[in-house]
Amino acid sequence: MGLLGKVDLLGRASSVKVARAYVRSVLCRAGRRDLDDVETLVSEVFTNAVRHSESGRRPGGLVTLRVYDDGETVRVEVSDEGSSTGIPTAPERVGLCSEGGRGLWMVRELSSSWGWGRHAKGHTVWFEVRP
């Protein structure tokens, strides 16, 4: 897969909108048009990075976004500064009245594949979509 773009954004809720716009812009320049699912998933994964990692807890924390495309599949990676609290999991089912817990469930349902990994500087959650 070819890297289309990489950007570091502040680990703030206000950066979620910037992350969505960045991914849409990069993919549109690559000729992609059907991007609603990708944008939704970027919002969910980036929001989780801000809420649940040191990237969102410490002043100046960063979340890194990478966008790849091989002509068939779009891959997005969201890397944060990690957390000592648990690992990302997607619930099997989500209740209609649930207040939270839908983010990774949506990632699982809307992507063709997804996963996460630890690295020296934190965690990366990735997903792939075949628009």
Backbone torsions as a table, in degrees:
resi	resn	phi	psi	omega
1	MET	NA	138.5	178.6
2	GLY	-90.3	135.6	176.9
3	LEU	-73.3	121.4	177.7
4	LEU	-92.6	-30.1	-178.3
5	GLY	-173.6	156.1	177.5
6	LYS	-143.9	137.4	178.0
7	VAL	-146.8	143.5	172.5
8	ASP	-102.3	127.9	179.7
9	LEU	-123.8	151.4	176.7
10	LEU	-62.9	142.5	179.9
11	GLY	-77.9	66.4	-179.7
12	ARG	-128.7	153.6	178.1
13	ALA	-59.1	-34.3	-179.4
14	SER	-66.4	-17.5	179.2
15	SER	-79.1	-14.4	-179.5
16	VAL	-60.6	-44.8	179.1
17	LYS	-62.4	-40.1	178.6
18	VAL	-64.8	-41.4	178.9
19	ALA	-60.8	-46.5	178.2
20	ARG	-59.6	-47.4	-178.8
21	ALA	-63.4	-39.2	179.2
22	TYR	-62.5	-48.8	-178.9
23	VAL	-62.6	-43.9	178.2
24	ARG	-59.9	-44.6	-178.7
25	SER	-62.3	-47.5	-179.2
26	VAL	-61.8	-45.1	-177.6
27	LEU	-72.4	-34.2	176.0
28	CYS	-64.2	-40.7	177.0
29	ARG	-62.4	-26.3	178.8
30	ALA	-87.3	2.0	177.3
31	GLY	94.0	4.9	178.3
32	ARG	-81.3	142.3	-179.0
33	ARG	-125.4	-37.3	-176.1
34	ASP	-88.2	86.2	-168.2
35	LEU	-118.1	7.3	-175.9
36	ASP	-58.8	-45.0	179.6
37	ASP	-64.6	-41.2	179.8
38	VAL	-61.9	-46.0	179.4
39	GLU	-61.1	-42.6	178.9
40	THR	-61.0	-45.0	-178.5
41	LEU	-68.5	-36.8	175.0
42	VAL	-59.5	-44.6	178.7
43	SER	-57.5	-46.7	-177.3
44	GLU	-65.6	-48.0	-175.8
45	VAL	-70.3	-41.1	179.4
46	PHE	-65.9	-42.1	177.7
47	THR	-60.0	-43.1	177.3
48	ASN	-60.6	-40.8	179.2
49	ALA	-61.4	-40.7	179.9
50	VAL	-69.7	-43.5	-176.1
51	ARG	-74.5	-34.2	-167.3
52	HIS	-116.5	11.0	-179.1
53	SER	-131.8	170.1	176.4
54	GLU	-63.7	-22.6	178.2
55	SER	-58.1	-35.6	179.5
56	GLY	-93.5	-14.0	-176.8
57	ARG	-92.1	-32.6	-174.9
58	ARG	-102.1	143.5	177.4
59	PRO	-59.2	133.0	179.9
60	GLY	80.9	7.0	178.1
61	GLY	-62.1	147.5	-176.7
62	LEU	-122.3	149.8	171.0
63	VAL	-122.4	129.5	-178.7
64	THR	-104.4	133.0	179.8
65	LEU	-114.8	132.1	174.6
66	ARG	-126.3	137.9	-178.7
67	VAL	-123.7	128.2	-179.2
68	TYR	-124.7	156.6	175.9
69	ASP	-154.0	137.0	175.7
70	ASP	-117.5	14.4	-178.6
71	GLY	95.3	-24.7	177.2
72	GLU	-115.9	-40.3	-173.3
73	THR	-123.2	137.2	172.6
74	VAL	-101.0	132.9	177.0
75	ARG	-122.8	133.5	176.7
76	VAL	-123.9	133.8	176.3
77	GLU	-119.5	133.8	178.1
78	VAL	-120.7	113.5	-177.5
79	SER	-109.4	133.3	178.6
80	ASP	-125.2	-177.9	-175.4
81	GLU	-88.5	13.0	174.5
82	GLY	78.4	175.6	-177.8
83	SER	-157.2	152.2	176.4
84	SER	-87.9	-2.5	-176.6
85	THR	-103.9	95.6	168.9
86	GLY	67.5	-179.4	-179.9
87	ILE	-122.6	154.1	-179.6
88	PRO	-66.0	129.7	175.3
89	THR	-136.8	148.2	177.2
90	ALA	-107.0	124.7	178.5
91	PRO	-66.2	150.8	178.3
92	GLU	-65.1	-40.1	179.2
93	ARG	-138.7	155.3	178.1
94	VAL	-127.1	131.2	178.5
95	GLY	-71.6	149.3	-179.5
96	LEU	-61.4	-29.2	-178.1
97	CYS	-100.3	10.3	-178.6
98	SER	-61.9	138.1	178.2
99	GLU	-81.6	-23.9	-177.7
100	GLY	-157.1	-173.6	177.3
101	GLY	86.4	6.6	-177.6
102	ARG	-89.1	-19.0	-172.5
103	GLY	-56.3	-59.5	-178.4
104	LEU	-73.0	-24.9	173.3
105	TRP	-62.6	-44.4	177.7
106	MET	-63.9	-39.6	178.4
107	VAL	-59.6	-46.2	179.8
108	ARG	-62.9	-41.4	-176.0
109	GLU	-74.8	-34.6	-174.6
110	LEU	-95.0	-15.8	-178.4
111	SER	-96.7	160.8	174.5
112	SER	-81.4	-26.6	172.4
113	SER	-162.6	159.2	178.3
114	TRP	-158.5	164.3	177.8
115	GLY	-175.0	-171.5	180.0
116	TRP	-153.9	161.7	177.3
117	GLY	-154.8	158.7	174.7
118	ARG	-97.0	150.5	174.7
119	HIS	-143.9	177.5	-173.4
120	ALA	-56.9	-31.1	-175.5
121	LYS	-104.1	1.2	179.3
122	GLY	152.5	-132.0	-177.9
123	HIS	-128.5	152.6	170.6
124	THR	-129.0	128.1	170.4
125	VAL	-107.7	133.8	-178.8
126	TRP	-129.5	156.0	172.1
127	PHE	-146.7	155.7	176.6
128	GLU	-125.7	141.6	179.7
129	VAL	-134.2	138.3	173.8
130	ARG	-107.4	91.0	-176.6
131	PRO	-60.6	NA	NA
